[in-house]
Amino acid sequence: MPITTYDELQTVIADFLDRDDQTERIKTFIDLAEAEINRRVRHWRMENRATAEVDGRYSALPADFVEPIRLHLEADQRPIELISSMEMQSMREASNTSGKPAFYSLTQGEIELYPQPDVAYDLEMYYYAKLPSLSTSQTTNVILTNFPDAYLYGALIHSAPFLGEDARMQTWAALFQSAIDGINADSEKAKTGSAGRRIKIRSY
């Protein structure tokens, strides 16, 4: 049976478990698998873009934000470098100035800029976005469409402790890990092509 929708995924999970009395719990197993996928998968199909006009020290992160890829000024495409919160604090202690932002950190769920913008700037962020959660109204997403095995084996892993399926848990875990590795490798291959990563050596 193909696995292309939320309903089909639930049916296949029930078939694997050979149980027809776990309808609501299977939905929970899928939710848990989805949370794990959001933590561990970084595929280009999960990338998103957001813009914002910023005239202060802080700017809100996108609602579906998972992890940054890059941030830059829209006007000149100037990159803004990601630094740690400690580095940000050290810079502010040394010189709490204003100007064109050159650095940012993730602070308390927001983007913190340094220097603090002296005027309004338009920022553009590329980032990994949280998957749209599967439901009766959201019947699929990019991972289920392209890599349904990740959802299947992820859900089966989370079913095992509840249903006492210790004997099969190791097999499901190995298949889930293989799916995750394959997804991330697929993204890397798509971005770098057959040539692989290019190494840039800085000369002095």
C-alpha positions in Angstrom: 0.0 0.0 0.0 1.4 3.4 -0.9 2.0 5.9 2.0 1.1 9.4 0.6 -1.4 10.7 3.1 -2.0 10.9 6.8 -4.8 8.3 6.6 -2.6 5.9 4.6 0.2 6.3 7.1 -2.1 5.4 10.0 -3.4 2.3 8.1 0.1 1.0 7.4 1.3 1.6 11.0 -1.8 -0.4 12.2 -0.9 -3.2 9.7 2.7 -3.4 10.9 1.5 -3.5 14.5 -1.3 -6.0 13.6 -3.6 -3.9 15.8 -6.9 -2.3 15.0 -7.6 -0.9 18.5 -4.9 1.8 18.6 -6.3 4.5 16.3 -5.9 7.5 18.7 -2.5 6.3 20.0 -1.2 5.8 16.4 -1.8 9.6 15.9 0.3 10.2 19.0 3.1 7.9 17.7 3.1 9.9 14.5 3.3 13.2 16.4 6.3 11.9 18.3 8.0 10.7 15.1 7.4 14.1 13.6 9.0 15.9 16.6 12.1 13.6 16.2 12.2 14.3 12.4 12.1 18.0 13.1 15.1 17.7 15.4 17.2 15.4 13.2 16.4 16.0 9.6 17.9 18.9 7.6 16.8 18.7 4.1 16.6 21.4 1.4 12.8 20.8 1.1 12.5 22.1 4.7 14.1 25.4 3.9 12.1 28.6 4.0 12.6 32.3 3.6 11.3 35.3 5.7 11.8 39.0 5.5 11.4 41.7 8.1 12.0 45.4 8.6 14.1 45.9 11.7 14.9 49.2 13.5 15.8 47.9 16.9 18.1 45.6 18.7 15.7 42.6 18.5 13.6 41.0 15.9 11.2 38.1 16.1 12.0 34.7 14.6 9.6 33.2 12.1 6.9 31.1 13.8 8.1 27.9 12.1 11.8 28.5 12.7 14.0 25.5 13.6 17.5 26.4 12.6 19.2 29.3 10.8 20.9 28.9 7.4 21.9 32.5 6.7 20.8 36.1 7.4 21.6 39.1 5.2 20.6 42.7 4.4 18.2 42.8 1.5 19.6 46.1 0.1 23.1 44.9 -0.6 23.0 41.2 0.2 25.5 41.8 2.9 25.7 38.7 5.1 25.2 39.0 8.9 27.4 36.6 10.8 25.9 34.3 13.5 27.8 34.5 16.8 27.2 33.1 20.3 25.3 35.0 23.0 28.6 35.3 24.9 30.3 36.9 21.9 27.4 39.2 21.5 27.6 40.3 25.2 31.4 40.8 24.9 30.9 43.1 21.9 28.3 45.2 23.6 30.5 45.5 26.7 33.4 46.7 24.5 31.3 49.1 22.5 27.5 49.4 22.7 27.2 51.3 19.4 24.6 51.6 16.6 25.1 51.2 12.9 24.6 48.7 10.1 24.1 45.2 11.6 27.0 42.9 11.0 26.4 40.2 13.6 23.5 38.4 15.1 22.8 35.8 17.8 19.7 33.9 18.9 18.7 35.3 22.3 15.6 34.2 24.2 13.8 33.2 21.0 14.6 36.3 19.1 17.3 37.6 16.7 19.6 40.0 18.5 21.6 42.3 16.2 24.9 44.1 16.6 25.5 46.9 16.1 22.0 47.9 17.0 20.4 49.3 13.8 20.8 53.1 13.4 17.9 53.2 10.8 15.4 50.7 9.6 16.9 47.8 7.6 15.2 45.1 5.6 16.6 41.7 6.6 16.1 38.4 4.8 16.6 35.0 6.6 16.9 31.6 5.1 16.2 28.9 7.6 15.0 25.4 8.2 11.3 25.4 9.0 9.3 23.1 11.1 7.3 20.6 9.2 3.5 21.3 8.9 2.1 18.8 11.4 0.1 16.0 9.8 -3.6 16.0 10.6 -7.0 15.4 9.0 -6.7 18.8 7.4 -2.9 18.7 6.7 -2.8 15.3 5.0 0.8 15.4 3.8 4.1 17.4 3.9 7.4 17.2 2.0 8.9 14.5 4.2 5.9 12.2 4.0 5.6 12.7 0.3 9.2 12.0 -0.5 10.4 9.9 2.5 7.4 8.1 4.0 9.7 5.5 5.6 10.9 8.1 8.1 7.4 8.6 9.4 6.6 4.9 9.4 9.6 3.7 11.3 9.7 6.7 13.6 6.1 6.1 14.7 6.8 2.3 15.1 9.7 3.1 17.5 7.4 5.2 19.7 4.8 2.5 19.7 7.2 -0.1 21.0 7.4 0.9 24.7 3.7 1.2 25.0 2.8 -2.0 23.2 5.7 -4.0 24.6 7.3 -4.6 21.2 10.9 -4.8 22.6 11.8 -7.5 20.2 11.2 -5.4 17.1 12.2 -2.0 18.5 15.9 -2.5 17.6 15.0 -3.3 14.0 12.7 -0.3 13.7 15.3 2.0 15.3 17.9 0.9 12.8 15.5 1.4 9.9 14.5 4.8 11.2 18.2 5.8 11.6 18.9 4.6 8.0 15.9 6.8 6.8 17.2 9.9 8.6 20.7 9.4 7.3 19.4 8.8 3.8 17.3 12.0 3.9 20.2 14.2 5.0 22.6 12.6 2.5 20.0 13.2 -0.3 20.0 16.9 0.6 23.7 17.1 0.7 24.0 15.4 -2.6 21.4 17.8 -4.2 23.3 20.8 -2.9 26.9 19.8 -3.8 26.3 17.5 -6.8 28.7 14.8 -7.8 31.7 17.0 -7.2 31.2 17.0 -3.4 32.1 19.9 -1.2 34.6 22.5 -2.4 37.3 23.3 0.2 38.4 27.0 0.2 41.9 27.5 1.5 42.6 31.0 2.9 46.0 32.4 2.0 48.0 34.8 4.2 
